[in-house]
Amino acid sequence: MNSRVLMIRADASATIGTGHVMRCLALAQRWQAAGGEAVFAMAETTDAMDRRLGNQGARVLRFAALRGSRDDAKTTIKLLGETKARWMVLDGYVFDDDYLAAIEETGVGSMVVDDTGGTGAFNCDLLLNQNLHAREDQYPHRGANTRMLLGPRFALLRDEFVAYRDWSRDIPERAKTILVTMGGSDPENYTPRVITELQKSGIGDVKIQVVLGGSGERRFRELSEAGRLRVSVIRESTNMADLMASADLAISASGSTCWEMCLLGLPAILFPVAKNQEPIASALAVEGAAIDAGRVEENIRALAETVSALVGDADRRHAMSRAARSLVDGWGRERVLEAMGAGDRVCA
């Protein structure tokens, strides 16, 4: 099929977050740069995400169906036919064996982006798990012809991040700026709790930059009136790479943004905000690239002491930065495109 279309089936909402769509956007950008068209098929999305995808030149096809349902699969297959897509990328935890089997029957190349593994059949051409802890034995029943793309060497990073491939971070004696980003939606409203604990840290005149996504409700008053701390709130950021580059330390959820921080060598304190994020934080801590702070509910009170110690410890931040940078080189999506047989020309 001499098609230039890449279809991506992923969703975003206040409940499920934005990570699935944002990492697929990285692949879409590279596909577009190689001369193709990127189409997002979405059963759930947000106005903010629609704007973001539209500004990136991607086409959004919204449809009404329960995510992962038979109606979802039927509609997606119909859209595959209408767009004459060459490849189908599925990123989400609701696409079961029946769903993937239905996609396989279309004959369109398929890739599943996954984080958790499991006993599913994973009938697809490519199976991508970009996490440090990814292993083949997490997928014991994968398709016989499924090719595995495992580890952060395949991390999908957007244009704004790959521009920093050759950038070198300066590590000041004392951290001056802390970036707080608890996910694209933060449905549990962890961000104000982080700021409350930072007020107790005694870190003095350190600038706090808080990034909030476009999904869900926010209690902005707690952030903007944060006592003696200098707090700035950034909504729907489109320059996360610049914010990470200007920060000396991050407090973050341990989702796919971890690989963005690794590329920029940003020392991070990580809070897993979902079960599937726990292995990410743990693996990065083992590598010395981050601090695994544990779940917010049980460990938030330890944050003040952790931050206070790290702000003044340049040697440790330097070691964390070096370890993080060694894990991600920023060429992940090019490797994925090569595996898809696309290379520099998606219509070849």
C-alpha positions as a Markdown table, in Angstrom:
| # | Residue | x | y | z |
|---|---|---|---|---|
| 1 | Met | 0.0 | 0.0 | 0.0 |
| 2 | Asn | 1.6 | 3.2 | -1.1 |
| 3 | Ser | -0.1 | 5.3 | 1.6 |
| 4 | Arg | 1.3 | 8.2 | 3.4 |
| 5 | Val | -1.1 | 8.0 | 6.4 |
| 6 | Leu | -0.3 | 7.0 | 9.9 |
| 7 | Met | -3.3 | 6.5 | 12.1 |
| 8 | Ile | -3.0 | 6.7 | 15.9 |
| 9 | Arg | -5.6 | 5.3 | 18.2 |
| 10 | Ala | -5.1 | 6.9 | 21.6 |
| 11 | Asp | -7.2 | 8.9 | 24.0 |
| 12 | Ala | -6.8 | 11.7 | 26.5 |
| 13 | Ser | -9.0 | 12.9 | 29.4 |
| 14 | Ala | -8.8 | 14.1 | 33.0 |
| 15 | Thr | -9.0 | 10.5 | 34.2 |
| 16 | Ile | -6.6 | 8.7 | 31.9 |
| 17 | Gly | -4.2 | 11.6 | 31.4 |
| 18 | Thr | -2.5 | 12.8 | 28.3 |
| 19 | Gly | 0.7 | 10.7 | 28.2 |
| 20 | His | -0.6 | 8.2 | 25.6 |
| 21 | Val | -1.4 | 10.9 | 23.1 |
| 22 | Met | 1.7 | 13.0 | 23.8 |
| 23 | Arg | 4.2 | 10.3 | 23.2 |
| 24 | Cys | 2.4 | 9.3 | 20.0 |
| 25 | Leu | 2.5 | 12.9 | 18.9 |
| 26 | Ala | 6.3 | 12.5 | 18.9 |
| 27 | Leu | 6.0 | 9.7 | 16.4 |
| 28 | Ala | 3.4 | 11.7 | 14.4 |
| 29 | Gln | 5.8 | 14.7 | 14.1 |
| 30 | Arg | 8.6 | 12.6 | 12.7 |
| 31 | Trp | 6.2 | 10.8 | 10.3 |
| 32 | Gln | 5.0 | 14.2 | 9.1 |
| 33 | Ala | 8.6 | 15.5 | 8.7 |
| 34 | Ala | 9.2 | 12.5 | 6.5 |
| 35 | Gly | 6.4 | 13.5 | 4.2 |
| 36 | Gly | 3.4 | 11.7 | 5.6 |
| 37 | Glu | 0.1 | 12.5 | 7.2 |
| 38 | Ala | -0.8 | 11.8 | 10.9 |
| 39 | Val | -4.4 | 11.1 | 11.9 |
| 40 | Phe | -5.5 | 10.6 | 15.5 |
| 41 | Ala | -8.7 | 8.5 | 16.0 |
| 42 | Met | -10.1 | 9.4 | 19.5 |
| 43 | Ala | -13.0 | 8.2 | 21.5 |
| 44 | Glu | -12.1 | 10.6 | 24.3 |
| 45 | Thr | -10.1 | 13.8 | 24.1 |
| 46 | Thr | -10.1 | 17.3 | 25.5 |
| 47 | Asp | -10.3 | 20.8 | 23.9 |
| 48 | Ala | -6.8 | 21.5 | 25.0 |
| 49 | Met | -5.5 | 18.3 | 23.3 |
| 50 | Asp | -7.5 | 19.0 | 20.1 |
| 51 | Arg | -5.8 | 22.4 | 20.0 |
| 52 | Arg | -2.4 | 20.9 | 20.5 |
| 53 | Leu | -2.8 | 18.3 | 17.8 |
| 54 | Gly | -4.3 | 20.8 | 15.4 |
| 55 | Asn | -1.4 | 23.2 | 15.9 |
| 56 | Gln | 0.9 | 20.3 | 15.1 |
| 57 | Gly | -0.8 | 19.7 | 11.8 |
| 58 | Ala | -2.4 | 16.4 | 12.8 |
| 59 | Arg | -6.0 | 15.5 | 11.9 |
| 60 | Val | -8.3 | 14.5 | 14.7 |
| 61 | Leu | -11.2 | 12.1 | 14.0 |
| 62 | Arg | -13.5 | 12.0 | 17.1 |
| 63 | Phe | -16.1 | 9.3 | 17.5 |
| 64 | Ala | -18.5 | 8.2 | 20.1 |
| 65 | Ala | -17.9 | 4.7 | 21.5 |
| 66 | Leu | -16.8 | 3.1 | 24.7 |
| 67 | Arg | -13.1 | 2.8 | 24.7 |
| 68 | Gly | -11.9 | -0.7 | 23.8 |
| 69 | Ser | -15.4 | -1.9 | 22.9 |
| 70 | Arg | -16.6 | -3.7 | 19.8 |
| 71 | Asp | -18.1 | -0.5 | 18.5 |
| 72 | Asp | -14.7 | 1.2 | 19.1 |
| 73 | Ala | -13.0 | -1.5 | 17.0 |
| 74 | Lys | -15.6 | -1.4 | 14.2 |
| 75 | Thr | -15.3 | 2.4 | 14.0 |
| 76 | Thr | -11.6 | 2.4 | 14.0 |
| 77 | Ile | -11.5 | -0.2 | 11.2 |
| 78 | Lys | -13.9 | 1.9 | 9.2 |
| 79 | Leu | -11.6 | 5.0 | 9.6 |
| 80 | Leu | -8.6 | 2.9 | 8.6 |
| 81 | Gly | -10.4 | 2.1 | 5.3 |
| 82 | Glu | -11.5 | 5.7 | 4.8 |
| 83 | Thr | -8.1 | 7.2 | 5.4 |
| 84 | Lys | -6.2 | 4.3 | 3.6 |
| 85 | Ala | -3.7 | 4.3 | 6.4 |
| 86 | Arg | -0.5 | 2.5 | 6.0 |
| 87 | Trp | 0.2 | 1.9 | 9.7 |
| 88 | Met | -2.0 | 1.8 | 12.8 |
| 89 | Val | -0.6 | 2.7 | 16.2 |
| 90 | Leu | -2.5 | 1.8 | 19.4 |
| 91 | Asp | -1.6 | 3.3 | 22.7 |
| 92 | Gly | -3.8 | 2.5 | 25.7 |
| 93 | Tyr | -4.7 | -0.2 | 28.1 |
| 94 | Val | -8.2 | -1.0 | 26.8 |
| 95 | Phe | -7.3 | -2.8 | 23.5 |
| 96 | Asp | -7.8 | -6.5 | 24.2 |
| 97 | Asp | -7.0 | -9.6 | 22.1 |
| 98 | Asp | -10.3 | -9.4 | 20.1 |
| 99 | Tyr | -9.7 | -5.7 | 19.3 |
| 100 | Leu | -6.1 | -6.4 | 18.1 |
| 101 | Ala | -7.2 | -9.4 | 16.1 |
| 102 | Ala | -9.8 | -7.3 | 14.3 |
| 103 | Ile | -7.1 | -4.8 | 13.4 |
| 104 | Glu | -4.8 | -7.5 | 12.2 |
| 105 | Glu | -7.4 | -8.8 | 9.8 |
| 106 | Thr | -7.3 | -5.5 | 8.0 |
| 107 | Gly | -3.8 | -6.1 | 6.7 |
| 108 | Val | -2.6 | -2.7 | 7.9 |
| 109 | Gly | 0.7 | -2.6 | 9.7 |
| 110 | Ser | 0.1 | -2.4 | 13.4 |
| 111 | Met | 2.1 | -1.3 | 16.4 |
| 112 | Val | 1.0 | -1.5 | 20.1 |
| 113 | Val | 2.6 | 0.9 | 22.6 |
| 114 | Asp | 2.5 | -0.7 | 26.0 |
| 115 | Asp | 3.9 | -0.2 | 29.5 |
| 116 | Thr | 2.7 | -3.1 | 31.6 |
| 117 | Gly | 3.1 | -6.5 | 29.8 |
| 118 | Gly | 0.7 | -9.3 | 30.5 |
| 119 | Thr | -0.7 | -12.5 | 29.2 |
| 120 | Gly | -2.5 | -11.0 | 26.2 |
| 121 | Ala | -1.9 | -12.3 | 22.7 |
| 122 | Phe | -0.5 | -8.9 | 21.5 |
| 123 | Asn | -1.2 | -9.7 | 17.8 |
| 124 | Cys | 0.7 | -6.9 | 16.1 |
| 125 | Asp | 3.7 | -6.3 | 13.9 |
| 126 | Leu | 5.6 | -4.2 | 16.4 |
| 127 | Leu | 5.3 | -4.1 | 20.2 |
| 128 | Leu | 6.9 | -1.0 | 21.8 |
| 129 | Asn | 7.7 | -0.7 | 25.5 |
| 130 | Gln | 10.0 | 2.2 | 26.0 |
| 131 | Asn | 10.5 | 1.7 | 29.7 |
| 132 | Leu | 13.8 | 0.8 | 31.4 |
| 133 | His | 12.3 | -2.3 | 33.0 |
| 134 | Ala | 10.8 | -3.7 | 29.7 |
| 135 | Arg | 11.6 | -7.3 | 29.0 |
| 136 | Glu | 10.6 | -9.9 | 26.4 |
| 137 | Asp | 9.3 | -12.3 | 29.1 |
| 138 | Gln | 6.7 | -9.7 | 30.1 |
| 139 | Tyr | 4.9 | -10.8 | 26.9 |
| 140 | Pro | 4.8 | -14.6 | 26.9 |
| 141 | His | 2.0 | -15.0 | 24.5 |
| 142 | Arg | 2.9 | -12.3 | 21.9 |
| 143 | Gly | 2.4 | -13.0 | 18.3 |
| 144 | Ala | 5.0 | -15.4 | 16.7 |
| 145 | Asn | 6.0 | -12.7 | 14.2 |
| 146 | Thr | 5.8 | -9.7 | 16.6 |
| 147 | Arg | 9.0 | -7.7 | 16.7 |
| 148 | Met | 9.8 | -6.2 | 20.1 |
| 149 | Leu | 11.1 | -2.7 | 20.6 |
| 150 | Leu | 12.2 | -2.5 | 24.2 |
| 151 | Gly | 13.8 | 0.1 | 26.4 |
| 152 | Pro | 14.4 | 3.9 | 26.4 |
| 153 | Arg | 16.5 | 3.6 | 23.2 |
| 154 | Phe | 13.1 | 3.6 | 21.6 |
| 155 | Ala | 11.7 | 6.5 | 23.7 |
| 156 | Leu | 9.3 | 8.7 | 21.7 |
| 157 | Leu | 10.3 | 12.3 | 22.3 |
| 158 | Arg | 8.7 | 15.3 | 20.6 |
| 159 | Asp | 10.5 | 17.8 | 18.4 |
| 160 | Glu | 11.0 | 20.3 | 21.3 |
| 161 | Phe | 13.1 | 17.7 | 23.2 |
| 162 | Val | 15.2 | 16.3 | 20.3 |
| 163 | Ala | 16.4 | 19.8 | 19.7 |
| 164 | Tyr | 18.3 | 19.3 | 23.0 |
| 165 | Arg | 20.1 | 16.2 | 21.9 |
| 166 | Asp | 23.6 | 17.8 | 22.0 |
| 167 | Trp | 22.8 | 20.2 | 24.9 |
| 168 | Ser | 25.0 | 20.2 | 28.0 |
| 169 | Arg | 23.5 | 20.9 | 31.4 |
| 170 | Asp | 25.2 | 23.2 | 33.9 |
| 171 | Ile | 24.9 | 22.1 | 37.6 |
| 172 | Pro | 24.9 | 25.0 | 40.0 |
| 173 | Glu | 26.3 | 24.6 | 43.5 |
| 174 | Arg | 22.8 | 25.3 | 44.8 |
| 175 | Ala | 19.6 | 24.6 | 42.8 |
| 176 | Lys | 17.8 | 27.8 | 41.9 |
| 177 | Thr | 14.7 | 26.5 | 40.0 |
| 178 | Ile | 12.5 | 23.5 | 40.7 |
| 179 | Leu | 10.0 | 22.3 | 38.1 |
| 180 | Val | 6.8 | 20.6 | 39.4 |
| 181 | Thr | 4.8 | 18.5 | 37.0 |
| 182 | Met | 2.4 | 15.9 | 38.3 |
| 183 | Gly | 1.1 | 14.8 | 34.9 |
| 184 | Gly | -1.0 | 16.2 | 32.1 |
| 185 | Ser | -4.3 | 15.9 | 34.2 |
| 186 | Asp | -3.4 | 15.3 | 37.8 |
| 187 | Pro | -6.9 | 14.0 | 38.6 |
| 188 | Glu | -6.0 | 13.4 | 42.3 |
| 189 | Asn | -4.9 | 17.0 | 42.7 |
| 190 | Tyr | -1.5 | 16.1 | 44.0 |
| 191 | Thr | 0.1 | 19.4 | 42.9 |
| 192 | Pro | -1.2 | 21.6 | 45.7 |
| 193 | Arg | 0.0 | 18.9 | 48.2 |
| 194 | Val | 3.5 | 19.1 | 46.7 |
| 195 | Ile | 3.6 | 22.9 | 47.0 |
| 196 | Thr | 2.3 | 22.7 | 50.6 |
| 197 | Glu | 5.2 | 20.4 | 51.5 |
| 198 | Leu | 7.7 | 22.6 | 49.7 |
| 199 | Gln | 6.7 | 25.5 | 51.9 |
| 200 | Lys | 8.1 | 23.4 | 54.8 |
| 201 | Ser | 11.4 | 22.7 | 53.2 |
| 202 | Gly | 13.3 | 25.8 | 54.2 |
| 203 | Ile | 14.8 | 26.0 | 50.7 |
| 204 | Gly | 14.6 | 29.8 | 50.7 |
| 205 | Asp | 14.6 | 31.9 | 47.6 |
| 206 | Val | 14.2 | 29.0 | 45.1 |
| 207 | Lys | 11.9 | 29.6 | 42.1 |
| 208 | Ile | 9.1 | 27.0 | 41.7 |
| 209 | Gln | 7.6 | 26.5 | 38.3 |
| 210 | Val | 4.4 | 24.5 | 38.3 |
| 211 | Val | 3.1 | 23.0 | 35.1 |
| 212 | Leu | -0.6 | 22.2 | 34.8 |
| 213 | Gly | -2.3 | 20.5 | 31.9 |
| 214 | Gly | -5.4 | 21.5 | 30.2 |
| 215 | Ser | -7.6 | 18.7 | 31.7 |
| 216 | Gly | -9.5 | 18.6 | 35.0 |
| 217 | Glu | -10.2 | 21.1 | 37.7 |
| 218 | Arg | -7.5 | 22.9 | 39.6 |
| 219 | Arg | -7.3 | 24.7 | 42.9 |
| 220 | Phe | -5.0 | 27.6 | 41.7 |
| 221 | Arg | -5.3 | 29.7 | 44.9 |
| 222 | Glu | -3.1 | 27.3 | 46.8 |
| 223 | Leu | -0.4 | 27.5 | 44.1 |
| 224 | Ser | -0.4 | 31.3 | 43.5 |
| 225 | Glu | -0.6 | 32.2 | 47.2 |
| 226 | Ala | 2.2 | 29.8 | 48.4 |
| 227 | Gly | 3.6 | 31.8 | 51.2 |
| 228 | Arg | 7.3 | 32.6 | 51.0 |
| 229 | Leu | 8.0 | 30.5 | 48.0 |
| 230 | Arg | 8.2 | 32.1 | 44.5 |
| 231 | Val | 5.6 | 30.1 | 42.6 |
| 232 | Ser | 4.7 | 30.6 | 39.0 |
| 233 | Val | 1.9 | 28.5 | 37.4 |
| 234 | Ile | 2.1 | 27.6 | 33.7 |
| 235 | Arg | -1.0 | 26.2 | 32.1 |
| 236 | Glu | -1.0 | 24.0 | 29.0 |
| 237 | Ser | 2.7 | 24.4 | 28.4 |
| 238 | Thr | 3.9 | 24.0 | 24.8 |
| 239 | Asn | 7.6 | 24.5 | 25.7 |
| 240 | Met | 8.2 | 21.7 | 28.3 |
| 241 | Ala | 11.7 | 21.2 | 27.0 |
| 242 | Asp | 12.7 | 24.8 | 27.7 |
| 243 | Leu | 11.2 | 24.6 | 31.2 |
| 244 | Met | 13.1 | 21.4 | 31.9 |
| 245 | Ala | 16.3 | 22.9 | 30.6 |
| 246 | Ser | 16.0 | 26.0 | 32.8 |
| 247 | Ala | 15.2 | 23.9 | 35.9 |
| 248 | Asp | 17.8 | 22.5 | 38.2 |
| 249 | Leu | 15.6 | 19.9 | 39.8 |
| 250 | Ala | 12.2 | 18.3 | 39.1 |
| 251 | Ile | 9.4 | 16.9 | 41.2 |
| 252 | Ser | 7.3 | 14.8 | 38.8 |
| 253 | Ala | 5.0 | 12.0 | 38.3 |
| 254 | Ser | 6.9 | 9.0 | 37.0 |
| 255 | Gly | 5.2 | 8.6 | 33.6 |
| 256 | Ser | 6.6 | 8.9 | 30.1 |
| 257 | Thr | 7.9 | 12.4 | 30.9 |
| 258 | Cys | 10.7 | 10.6 | 32.7 |
| 259 | Trp | 12.4 | 9.9 | 29.4 |
| 260 | Glu | 12.1 | 13.6 | 28.5 |
| 261 | Met | 13.8 | 14.5 | 31.7 |
| 262 | Cys | 16.5 | 11.9 | 31.1 |
| 263 | Leu | 17.4 | 13.3 | 27.7 |
| 264 | Leu | 17.9 | 16.7 | 29.4 |
| 265 | Gly | 19.8 | 15.3 | 32.3 |
| 266 | Leu | 17.3 | 16.8 | 34.8 |
| 267 | Pro | 17.6 | 15.3 | 38.3 |
| 268 | Ala | 14.2 | 14.3 | 39.5 |
| 269 | Ile | 12.2 | 13.3 | 42.6 |
| 270 | Leu | 9.6 | 10.9 | 41.3 |
| 271 | Phe | 6.1 | 10.1 | 42.6 |
| 272 | Pro | 4.3 | 7.2 | 40.9 |
| 273 | Val | 0.7 | 8.4 | 40.5 |
| 274 | Ala | -0.5 | 5.1 | 39.0 |
| 275 | Lys | 0.4 | 1.5 | 39.5 |
| 276 | Asn | 2.1 | 1.2 | 36.1 |
| 277 | Gln | 4.4 | 4.1 | 37.0 |
| 278 | Glu | 5.9 | 2.4 | 40.0 |
| 279 | Pro | 8.4 | 0.2 | 38.0 |
| 280 | Ile | 9.6 | 3.3 | 36.1 |
| 281 | Ala | 10.5 | 5.2 | 39.3 |
| 282 | Ser | 12.1 | 2.2 | 40.8 |
| 283 | Ala | 14.2 | 1.4 | 37.8 |
| 284 | Leu | 15.5 | 5.0 | 37.5 |
| 285 | Ala | 16.3 | 5.0 | 41.2 |
| 286 | Val | 18.4 | 1.9 | 40.8 |
| 287 | Glu | 20.3 | 3.5 | 37.9 |
| 288 | Gly | 20.9 | 6.6 | 40.1 |
| 289 | Ala | 19.1 | 8.8 | 37.7 |
| 290 | Ala | 16.2 | 9.8 | 40.0 |
| 291 | Ile | 14.9 | 9.5 | 43.6 |
| 292 | Asp | 11.9 | 7.2 | 43.9 |
| 293 | Ala | 9.7 | 9.1 | 46.4 |
| 294 | Gly | 7.0 | 6.4 | 46.5 |
| 295 | Arg | 3.2 | 7.0 | 46.4 |
| 296 | Val | 2.1 | 10.5 | 47.4 |
| 297 | Glu | -0.4 | 9.3 | 49.9 |
| 298 | Glu | 2.2 | 7.5 | 52.0 |
| 299 | Asn | 5.3 | 9.5 | 51.4 |
| 300 | Ile | 4.5 | 13.2 | 50.8 |
| 301 | Arg | 5.6 | 14.3 | 54.3 |
| 302 | Ala | 9.2 | 13.2 | 53.5 |
| 303 | Leu | 9.4 | 15.6 | 50.5 |
| 304 | Ala | 10.5 | 18.7 | 52.4 |
| 305 | Glu | 13.5 | 16.9 | 53.8 |
| 306 | Thr | 14.4 | 15.3 | 50.5 |
| 307 | Val | 14.2 | 18.5 | 48.5 |
| 308 | Ser | 16.1 | 20.5 | 51.1 |
| 309 | Ala | 19.0 | 18.0 | 51.0 |
| 310 | Leu | 19.1 | 17.8 | 47.2 |
| 311 | Val | 19.0 | 21.6 | 46.6 |
| 312 | Gly | 22.3 | 22.0 | 48.3 |
| 313 | Asp | 24.0 | 18.8 | 47.1 |
| 314 | Ala | 25.5 | 19.6 | 43.7 |
| 315 | Asp | 27.6 | 16.4 | 43.6 |
| 316 | Arg | 24.5 | 14.2 | 43.9 |
| 317 | Arg | 22.6 | 16.3 | 41.3 |
| 318 | His | 25.5 | 16.0 | 39.0 |
| 319 | Ala | 25.7 | 12.2 | 39.4 |
| 320 | Met | 21.9 | 11.9 | 38.8 |
| 321 | Ser | 22.1 | 14.1 | 35.7 |
| 322 | Arg | 24.9 | 12.1 | 34.2 |
| 323 | Ala | 23.1 | 8.8 | 34.9 |
| 324 | Ala | 19.9 | 10.1 | 33.4 |
| 325 | Arg | 21.5 | 11.4 | 30.3 |
| 326 | Ser | 23.2 | 8.0 | 29.7 |
| 327 | Leu | 19.8 | 6.3 | 29.3 |
| 328 | Val | 18.2 | 8.3 | 26.5 |
| 329 | Asp | 19.9 | 9.7 | 23.3 |
| 330 | Gly | 16.9 | 11.2 | 21.6 |
| 331 | Trp | 16.9 | 9.0 | 18.5 |
| 332 | Gly | 14.1 | 6.7 | 19.7 |
| 333 | Arg | 11.4 | 7.6 | 17.2 |
| 334 | Glu | 13.8 | 7.3 | 14.3 |
| 335 | Arg | 14.6 | 3.7 | 15.4 |
| 336 | Val | 10.8 | 3.1 | 15.6 |
| 337 | Leu | 10.3 | 4.5 | 12.1 |
| 338 | Glu | 13.1 | 2.3 | 10.8 |
| 339 | Ala | 11.4 | -0.7 | 12.3 |
| 340 | Met | 8.2 | 0.3 | 10.6 |
| 341 | Gly | 10.0 | 0.2 | 7.3 |
| 342 | Ala | 9.5 | 3.9 | 6.8 |
| 343 | Gly | 12.9 | 5.4 | 7.3 |
| 344 | Asp | 13.3 | 8.9 | 5.8 |
| 345 | Arg | 10.4 | 8.5 | 3.3 |
| 346 | Val | 7.2 | 7.2 | 4.7 |
| 347 | Cys | 5.7 | 6.5 | 1.3 |
| 348 | Ala | 8.6 | 4.5 | 0.0 |
